[in-house]
Amino acid sequence: MSRFVDFKAVKAAVSLLQVLEHYGIAGKFKRSGDSLSGPCPLHDGQNPTQFRVSIGKNCWHCFGRCNDGGNVLEFVARKESVSLREAALMLCDWFQLPEGEKPADKRSQEPDAKKPESPKTAAKAKAKAPEPDDDTPNKPLGFELQSLDAAHPYIAERGMSAECVAHFGIGYCQKGSMTGRIVVPIHNADGQLVAYAGRYAKSDSHDSVVPLVAPAA
Ligand SMILES: [Zn+2]
């Protein structure tokens, strides 16, 4: 475990909403202005308003049993029962983040985004030399899936807002290598399409496959 990870960059790149979506529980949350509220996913709470997220501040708080709060790293660390570092690495994997590098944000790219890390950040993240393999950037995908249906009922069923579906380019793939799947385009730090993540829509017949189990002897 010598992968380097920049906590600050991960926190800046991933929103709590994306993490809730990753867990497939974003639909349980109601948005009101800058905040989301829903049942606490950390203590499996049932109270629909105990867990609050500030979208602007990208932080959460559970007013129930946890009686605690924090940022996106602390959320994943608690949810997965791992260290903050492991949580940061998991987020890098889930969201294809370049480790130890500030991901480009098209809307708010700062002129100093490329400048070397401040000693403070480096010390905070306890920097180790990155492994050579991790430096390989994701190559842009040579094609783009066509005829993605953003209005597929499964998407609405999962509680994804039209705004979020449009923002992430999510859609039901009607033809191509991802047919029958809800696909999510994945972009690299330069905003280039590098992959698609796909999962079968629940209503799809592909889902009705039942694994065969050998009868007990
Ligand atoms: Zn809680």
Boltz pocket constraint, residues with backbone or C-beta under 6 A from the ligand:
constraints:
  - pocket:
      binder: B
      contacts: [[A, 40], [A, 41], [A, 42], [A, 43], [A, 44], [A, 45], [A, 62], [A, 63], [A, 64], [A, 65], [A, 66], [A, 67]]
      max_distance: 6.0
